[in-house]
Amino acid sequence: MRTLIQHSKGRTSRQAHRDIGDLRDDELGRGGFDGREAVLYRRSDPTVFRSDGRFRQTYFSALDQKPSDLTDDRGTPLRLFYNDDVTVWLTRRARSMPFLLRNVDGDECWFIHEGTGQVETEFGPLDFEPGDYVVIPKAITHRWVVKDGPVLALGFETVGELRAPTYPGLGRHAPFDSDVVRVPEPAQHDSAATEIELRVKYDGEYSTLLLENHPFDVEGWKGDYFPFAFNVRDWNVIMSDSLHLPPSMHVFLVAEGINIINLLPRPFESVEGVERIPWYHRNADYDEITFIHGGDSLGRPLDKGSISHDPQGIHHGFPQRARDKSKREWDKHDRINWQIIMLESRRPLKLDPHLLAGGQSK
């Protein structure tokens, strides 16, 4: 529910997230920053706490995880998080798939962190490199071919259909131009095999089909349903000089119950008094997962390959020392160079048992 009714009580700043002095601003918002909100002006850091129970922050490195496809070319990605709308996977595939794959359970969106190669599809091949999203809609037959591996990628498998969101007032070419989305050209595939193995994922289980004819025999295609790739270097960051914009301004793809978001390098806000570092917040309606692809903040390298999960309603944000540094070194830094991939999920996310067993939490 949107409303223009707003109250201010006690000691606050004239504008939210600007000129807060010695206070700490803490935002409690609905609808993933798109609904009603309250900004609470606190004396101390609200993110310093210990947790007992499922309601906790989880943090680990993708580099420490070992999916079975790292050592076995017939292996599978590792499940990290899941709910009724989305499953989050991690692959570290070292060698090409010796089979074809078709997922009938949902759409797949993979973010490539390390490695290069090609996804062969019945529409044609798609080359990939670090920084690429590779989107494979439901039921499209494909195969991952590794060139320089292992290929470390974070995957989002959605029950609902992935689509680009509506960007009101920005038109079709913001924050990305559809011309930079890479789509496959048909390419004939020669195979001497008498039977082609196709693994089909259906209702969470795998079945095998042995095909007499290779499915990559397509000579042409047309329509608005296709696999594609997109590199984050082609993303146009939307920003304000006088206000740090929330993650909801940087949504790349959406499906029922989820948003996929890019937080990418951009100039810092330059108007004096603006809080450059994201404020403390509690996202009342969305769990958040962040994946650090690279970059730095205030000259300090970010923990490349790290993954964190913040349940809805929990306090989280950069530590106070980063906020103090951003003010102390205002003239020293004119950009934030982070490269962060984020997932917002309306339903609470469950951690895979192997993560729970590891006891990895902030």
N, C-alpha and C positions, 0 to 999 in steps of 0.2 A: 504494500500500500504506500503510495506516495502522498506526501503532505508538505505544505509550506509552513505549517506551524512549527516553530522552533523556540525553545526556551534556553536561556543562559543563566546559570546560577553560580555564585561564588567567583573565584579567581580564574578567569579564562583569557585566552588571546582574542583579539578583535576578529581575526579570521582563523579558521581551523588550519592547523599545521604551519602557522607562521608566527614568528615573534613570541615564542612560548617561554623565553627566559630560562629560569632554573627548573621549570616543570618538565614532566614527561607526558607527551600526548599519547593516549591509548584509545583506539577506535574500536567500538563494538558495532558491527554492521550486519544488516540482513541482505539476503539475495546476492551474495558475492559482491559487495560494495555498490550494488545497484538499488538498494532499498533504504529503509529508514536507518539512521545511525545515531550514535551518541559518542561524543569525544570527551573522554574523562581526563582531567589534568591532574596528574599524580606527582607526588614528591619523590617516588623511588621506582626502580625498574621492576615491572610486574612479571617478568619472565624468569625470575630466580626462584625456583621451587624444586622440590622432590616429589615424585609421583609413586603411588602404590595402586596398581590396578591397570586395566586396559587403557584408561584415559591418560595417555602419555605421549610424548614426542619420541619418535624413533629416528635414528640416524645411523647410517652405515655407508661403506664404500662399495661401489659396484665392482671395483678391482679385487675385492676380497671374496666375491661370490664366484662359485664354480658351477655354472650350468652344465648338464651332461653333454651339450653340444660343443663344449670346449675341448673334450678329449675323445669324443665319439662322433663320427660324421653322421650317424643315425640318431644322435641324441636330440634333445628338445631344449627349448628355453626354460628358464627357472621362473616359477611364479613368485611374485613379491607381495602383491596386494590384490584384493578382489572384493566385489560386491555384486549385486544383481544387474548393474549397469556396465561395469568395466572390470577388466582384469589387467593388471600391470605385470609385464614380463621382462626378463633380462636375458639377452642372448650374448654369447661370446664365441660364436661359431668360428672354428679354426679351419675347417675344410668345407668344400661345397657339398650341398645335399646330394646324395646318391638316388634321390627319389623326387617326384613332384608332390606338391602339397595343395590342398584345397580346403579352406576353412568355411564351413557352412554355418558356424555358430555366430559369426559377426565380422565387422570390419576390423582391419588392422592398420595401425599407424605406428611406424618405427622411426625413432630418432637415432641417427648414426653418430656415435661418439668417437669411435676409432675404427679404422680399417676401410678398405675399398673393395668394390666388386660390382656385381650386376644381379638384378632380379630379373630372371627370365619369366615372361608371362605369355599367355595366349594372345595378348594384344601386341606383343613385341617386348624387347628388352629395355630395362631402365638401369643405367649406370648410377652408382652411388658413391659418396665420399663423406668424410666427416662434415657435420653441419647440415646434412640432408635429412628431410623427412621423406620416408617412402610410405605411401598410402596404398593399401591393397584392399579394395572393397570385398565384401562377402561373396564367397563362392567362385572367385577368380583363381584359376589354376596357375601356379607359379613355382619357381625354384630359386633358392639363394645360391649364388655362385661367388665364392670367395677369391679375390685376387691378392690382396695384401691383408692378411689376418693376424690374429683373430679379429673378427668384426664384433665390436662391443656396441650394442644398441639397446635402447629402452623402448619397449613396445606397449601400446595401449590397444587392447582388444575390446571393442564396444559392441553391445547388443543393438543399440540404436544406430542408425545410419549417420556416418560422419558427413558434415557439410560445413561450408564457410558460413560464419555468422553474418547478420545484417549490420552494416556500419552506417547508422543514420547520419545523413548529411555529408558523408565522405565519398559516396559514389563507389563504383565498381573497382577503382584502381587504388584504393587505400584500405589498409596499409600494405597491400601487395597487388601488383599488376598481374592479371591472369596470364599474360604473355610469358612470364618467367616460370610458370609451372611447366614442368617437363612431362610430356606424355609419350608413350612408346609408339614407334613405327613398326608395322608388321615385319617380321623377319622369319623366313623359313628355317626350320630346325631339322637337320639331318641326323637320323639315329639308325644305327645298325641293329639295335635291340629288337628281338622278336616280340617281347612284351615290355611295356613301360609301366613301372610301378607308380601308382598314384595313391598317396595317403590322404584320406578324407577325415577331417575333424567334424563330427556330428554329435550334438548333444553331449559334449565333453568327452567323447570317446573317439578313438581312431579306428578306421577300417581301411582295408587295402583293396584297391581295384587294380587289375592287371589289364592294361589297354593294348589292343591290337594295333591301333593307329595313334601316332603321336599327336597330342592336342595342340601343339604349337604349329599347326599347319594353316593358320589364318592368313589370308592374303590381303585382307582389308577390314576396316571396322569404322563405324561412325556411331554417334550417340553421345549422351552426357553421363555415361557410367563407365569408368575406366580407372586403371591404376595411374598414379602419378608420383613425381618427386618434386621437392621444393627445398632450396637451400636457404638457411636463415640469413645469409649475407644479402639476400634480395628483399629482406623485410624492411619496410619503411616505419621507423619508430615514431609514434605519435607522442608529443610531449608539450609541456607548458613551461614557460620561463618562470612562472610565479607560483606553481603548485606541483608537488610530486603527485603524478597520476597513479591511481591504483591499478593492480594487475588486470582488472576487467577491461581496461582500455587496450590491452595487447593480446586479445584472444585471436588464435589462428583458426582452430577448428572446434566445432561443437557436435555433441550427440546427446541423446536423451540422458539427462542427469550429470553430464560432464562438460568441462571446458578445457581445451589445450591452449597454453599461453606461452608466448615468447617474451622474455625479459632480456633485452639485448643492448649493446653499447650505444651510448647517446651522450650528448652534452648534459652537464649538470644544470639544474635550475640556477639562474644567476641573480634573481631579485633578492636583495639582502633581507635576511630574516626567515627565508623559506627553509623548512626542514628538508634537506636533501636526501637523507636516509629514510627509507620507509618507516612509518610510525609503528609503534607497538599496536598490535591489533588482535582481535578475536573475530574470526569469520564465523558467524553464528549458524550459517546454513551449509557450509562446504568444508569437507576435509581438503587439505592441501598437500600435494607431493611436489617437491622441488628436486631437480637434477642439475648439478653444476657441470656444465659443459666446459667451462674455462673462464678466463678473464681475471679481472682484479677489481677491488673496490678500495678507493683512496690509496692506490699504490700497493696494496697488500694482495698477493695472489689468493684467489678463492680455491677451495679444496676440490680440485678437479676430480670428477667421477663420483662425488658424494651424493647420496640420496637421503632425503629427510621426509618424514610424514608428520604433519600437525593436524590432529583431530579438530573438527569444528568445535568452537567454544573454548579452545585453549589459547592462552596468551603465547604469542611468539613474535619474533622480530630480531633485528640486528642488536648486538649487545650495546650497552650504554657507552662503552669506550669508543665505539665507531661513531656514535652520534657526537660525542664530545670532540673527537678528532676532526669530523667534518666541519665543525664550527671553528676549531682552533686553526685548521689549515685551509680555511676558506679560499684564500688566494692561490694556494698551491695546486689545487686540483680543479680542472674545468670539465672533466668527463668521468662518467662511471662506465667501466668496461666489462661489466658482468655479462656472462652468457649462461642464462638459466632457462631451463625448460620446466614448465609448471603444469600440473594437472589439478583442477578443482573437481571434486566429486560431491554431489548433493547427498548421496547415501553414505553413511559411515563405511570406511574401508576396513576390512579385516586383514591382518598380517598373516602371511603364510606361516605354518607351524615352525618351519626351520628358522625363520627370523625370531619368532617368539622364544624358541629354544636357545637362541644365541644370547638373549637378554640384552640386545643392543638398543639402548635408549639414551636420550640426552640427559 
